[in-house]
């Protein structure tokens, strides 16, 4: 796992927590932030995958 994969996993985890907290409290803004963080994590993971494939 490289740096991009680790950052992506951290962003996805942070986003999941924010999303869940937003759902529990009814805070649409926090929920939206969580979804954005999860999407950012997915993107970083994809960048890591591309970097891995170029190293081969």
C-alpha positions in Angstrom: 0.0 0.0 0.0 1.4 3.4 -1.0 0.7 6.8 0.4 -2.3 7.4 -1.9 -4.0 4.2 -0.8 -3.5 5.1 2.9 -4.8 8.6 2.4 -7.7 7.2 0.5 -8.6 4.7 3.2 -8.4 7.4 5.9 -10.6 9.8 3.9 -13.2 7.0 3.3 -13.2 6.1 7.0 -13.5 9.8 8.0 -16.3 10.2 5.5 -18.2 7.2 6.8 -18.1 8.6 10.3 -19.3 12.0 9.3 -22.0 10.5 7.1 -23.3 8.3 9.9 -23.1 11.2 12.4 -25.0 13.4 10.0 -27.7 10.8 9.6 -28.1 10.3 13.4 -28.3 14.0 14.2 -30.3 15.0 11.1 -27.4 17.3 10.0 -27.6 17.3 6.2 -24.5 19.4 6.0 -22.4 17.0 8.0 -23.8 14.1 6.0 -22.9 15.9 2.7 -19.3 16.4 4.0 -19.1 12.7 4.8 -20.2 11.8 1.3 -17.6 14.2 -0.2 -14.9 12.7 2.0 -15.8 9.2 0.9 -15.7 10.2 -2.7 -12.3 11.9 -2.2 -11.1 8.6 -0.6 -12.3 6.6 -3.6 -10.5 9.0 -5.9 -7.3 8.7 -4.0 -7.6 5.0 -4.0 -8.0 5.1 -7.8 -4.9 7.3 -8.1 -3.0 4.8 -6.0 -4.2 1.9 -8.3 -3.0 3.8 -11.4 0.4 4.5 -9.8 0.7 0.8 -8.8 -0.1 -0.3 -12.4 2.5 2.0 -13.8 5.2 0.7 -11.5 4.8 -2.8 -13.0 
